[in-house]
Amino acid sequence: MPPAGPGANPDTSRTPLRVGVILSPPASIGGGVGYGVVTRPAVTDFCAALSSIMGVEVSAGAFPDYLALLEAMNEGQADLAWLPPVVALRSASQGSTIPLALPIRGGTAWFSAALFTRGDSAITDLQYLRGARVAWVDPQSASGYLVIRAWLRSQGLELKDVFSQEHFLGSHESVVEAVMRGDADVGATYAHLGEDMQWVRSAGWGANPVRVLALAGPIPSDVVAASVRLPVPVIRYIRDILVRHMTPDLRRACASLLQAEGFIAAESEHMAPLVDLLNHFEDTARRLNSVIPPKRP
């Protein structure tokens, strides 16, 4: 049943909704199957569950990349989307989308990006980075590349002059292994902070002895966003469903599609650390895929 009270179904929600997605490539062309994979059956189940609550048709539309998806949202051809944090921030700042909700995984909706080195490394501070060999996850990784690079730029570092070698290793595990073996001097990975945001509760390096050189964040792992062309009452209604009134079917669909155990409402302060870095990010809308950091233990 639709939720009652302030979140009750507004008349304007009778208009069909379209959910825009970037489908993960099948394993046969290198997509693999793993955490964060978006498949058509999972999207279909999500649309059906949301449609059942809202009483309107909800369908999915696949797009080749986030640039095409954001253009569709700006033109009103897509109403909802699941966006990586950097893409969500840029589209919101350009007036194309409105952040609705943040998925909760492992009890948290946030992660930080970390630059680290071995515990016995001679690199004890950022001032000693010059000439270092750095290991990144891949150009699409927020925690393993994009965010920490933007943070370093915000500190006045010209990265082309800082690192002697840069390597993309494809996974957080490979980055950690390269640093611990000495094949790389520093690496980038994710970190989950404690409740006071002052200490690292868990991170990509696990129990390995490391020195943290920089932390950027915390930032949302990803964002459910709405097109600004969607009526405000409908936007509020969908947010209310996700945050307060999920049915068992929708909860199962969100667990399958987004690996989410629930949602919190997206607020401006949740995006603030990214806003501070906005001018330091590289262009990522066309090539970026949504890659979820592992859950906090």
N, C-alpha and C positions, 0 to 999 in steps of 0.2 A: 504494500500500500504506500502511496505517496506520503511523505512526512507531513504532519499537521503543524499548526502554529505559524510562526514567522517564516518558516521555510516551505510553506505549502505551495503547491504547484500553481504558478501564475498563469493567467490566460495566454500570455505571449509565448509560453513554452509549447504551445500546440504546433509550432513550426518544426518540421523535421530537423534533426541535427546531424552533422557530419563530423566524424572523428578522423583527423589526419594522422597518418603514421608513416614511418620509414621502416619497411619490412626488412628484417635481417636476411642476407642472402643464404640460400641453402648450403649445406655442408659440401655439396658436390662442386660448388664454385668458390669454396674457401671460406664460407661464413662460419662453419662449425656449429655446434650446438652447445650452449653454455649459459652462464649467468648473464641475464640481460638480453637474451635473444627475443626478438619480437616476431611472432608467427601469426599468420592469418587466422587460424582457429582461435588463438587467444584473444585476438582483437574482436572477432565475431562474438565470442562469449561475453566480452565486456560490453559491446554495443547492445546485445540482447538483454543483459541484466539491467543496464541503465534505461533502456527503452521500457522495460517492464515497470520500473519505478515511476518514470516520468509520464508514461502514457502517450508517448510520441515515437515516431520512427527515428531510430538512431542507426546510422550506417557508417561504414569505414571507407576512407579513400586513401590509397597508397600513393606516395610521392617518391621521386628518385633521390631527393636530398632535402636538407632543411631550408635551403634557399627557396626551392619550389613550394615547400609546405608553407613557409612564412608569407610568400606572395599570395597563396590561396587564402590564408587567414586574413590578410590585409584586404583582399577583395571580397571577403564574405563567402568564399567557396569551401572553406573548412572552418568549423566552429570551435573544436577542442583539439588539443595536441599534448603529447608528452614530450617535453623538450629538455635537452641537457642544460645545465645552469648558465653557461656562457651564452648560448643561443637564446635562452629565455630572457636573460637580462638585456641583451641587445634589442630583441624584438619589443620588449616592454618600453625601453628607453626611446625607441623610435615610434611609439604609439600604435603598434600593430597588435599587441596582445596584452592581456591582463593575467598575472599569476593568480591561480586559484588555490591550489593546495600542494603540499609537499608530502611525498610518500614517506612513511615510517618503515624502517627496516632495522631489525635487531634493536629496537627501542630508541632509535635516533633517526633524525631526518637530515643530519649534517655529516660532513667529513672535512678534513683539512688536507692541504697539499704540503708535503714535506720534502726538503732537500737534506740529504744525510750523507755521512761518510763513515768509514770504520772508526771504532772507538780509539784506535791507536794511530789514526791518521795525523799527519803534520798539518793538515788543514783544520785549524781550530776556530776560524772565523771567516766571514765572507771576504775580508780583505786579502785572504790567501787563496782565493779561487783562481786567480789568473794562471792560465796554463793547464788547468785541470781537465781531465777527461771525464765527460759526463755521460751517464746512461739514462735514457728516457724510455718510457713505455712505448708510446706511439704518438703520432701527431694528433690523434683524436682524443687522447686521454686528458681529462681535466686535471686529475690529481697527479698523473705521471708525466705531464708536459705543460699544458696550457696555463694553469693557474700559477704555478711556481715561477714560470718564465715571466709572466706578467708582473708578479710581485717583485722579482729581481729587477725588472726594468723600472718599476716604480721607485726603487731605491737608487736609481741613477746608473745602473750597470748597463754597459753596452755589451750584450751577450756575444756578439760576433768577435769581440776583442778579448773576452774573458776565457772562453773554453778553447782548448787546443784541439779537442776531438769531441764529436757528438755522435752517439749511436742510439738507434731505436731497436729495442730488443723484444718487443712484442707482448711482454707480460710483466707484472709487478715482481713475480718470483724471479724472472731472469735478470731484472735490474738489481735486485738484492744480491743474487748470486755473483753477478759481475763485480759489484762493489766489494763484497766480502772476499772474493778471490784476488782482488787487486787488479782486475782487468779494467776497472773504471775507478776513478778517484772519488766521484760523488754520483748520487743517483736521486731520482724523484719517485715518490710513491705516495700512497694515502696514509692518513693517520686519523684515528678516532680519539678525541680528547675526553678527559674526565668531566664530571658535572660542572666543575668550576672553570673549565677551559684552560687550566694552568698546567696540566700534565697529560702525557700521552698514555692512554689506556691500552690501545692496541694499534698496530701499524703493519705495513707491508713487510717490514724486516723481522717481525716475530720476536723471538728471544735473542737474536743476534746482537752483540755489543756494538752499538753505533753512537755517533755524535750527531745530534740534530743541528743543522746549520741555519735552517729557516723554516718557519711554518706560515702558511697563508690560509686564511679562512677564519672560522668555519663557514662553509657554504653548503647550500642544498645539494644533495646528490642528483636530483632532477626536479622538474616542475611540471605540474599539470596546469596548462594555460588555456585561456579562452580568447577568441577573436574580439576585438573592441567593437565589432559590428553586431555582436550578440547583445540583445537587450539586457540592461542591468538586472532586472528582476530574474531573468533566466540564469545569468551568471551567478547571482547569489543563491539561487535554488540549487544549482548543480554543486556549488561549493558546500552547501548545507548537507546535501546527500552524501558527498564524499567524507565530510568531516564528522557528521553526527548521525546519519540515517542510512547507513549501508545495510542492505539485505544480505542474507547468507549467500545468495547467488552472486551478488555484486562483489562481496568480500572474496569469494573464491576466484572470481574472474580477475580481480585486482592482484591477488596473490600470484596467479598464473602469468598475467601480462606484465605487471610492474614489480613482482616480488615484494609487494607492499602488504604489510599487516594492518595498515590503517593510514590516515592522513591527518595533517594539521593544516589549518588555514594559513595561506601564504600572507605574510605581513612585510611591510617595507623594510623593517629591521633585519629580516632574514636574508635580504639581498644586499645589505649595506656593505659587507666586506668586498663583494664583487663590484659594486658601484664604484668603490674607491680605485679599482683596478681597470675600469672600463676602457680608458684611453690607452692601456698598455697591452691589450690583447691583439693577437693576429687575426686576420680574417678567417673565420672557421665555418660560416653558415652552410657552404656548399658541401664540404667534405666531412663534417663532424657527425659521428654517430653517437647515440646515447649508450654509454658504457657505464654500468653501475659499479661503484667500488664495493668490495666485499663487505658483508655485514660486520658490525661491531660484535665481538663475542659477548 
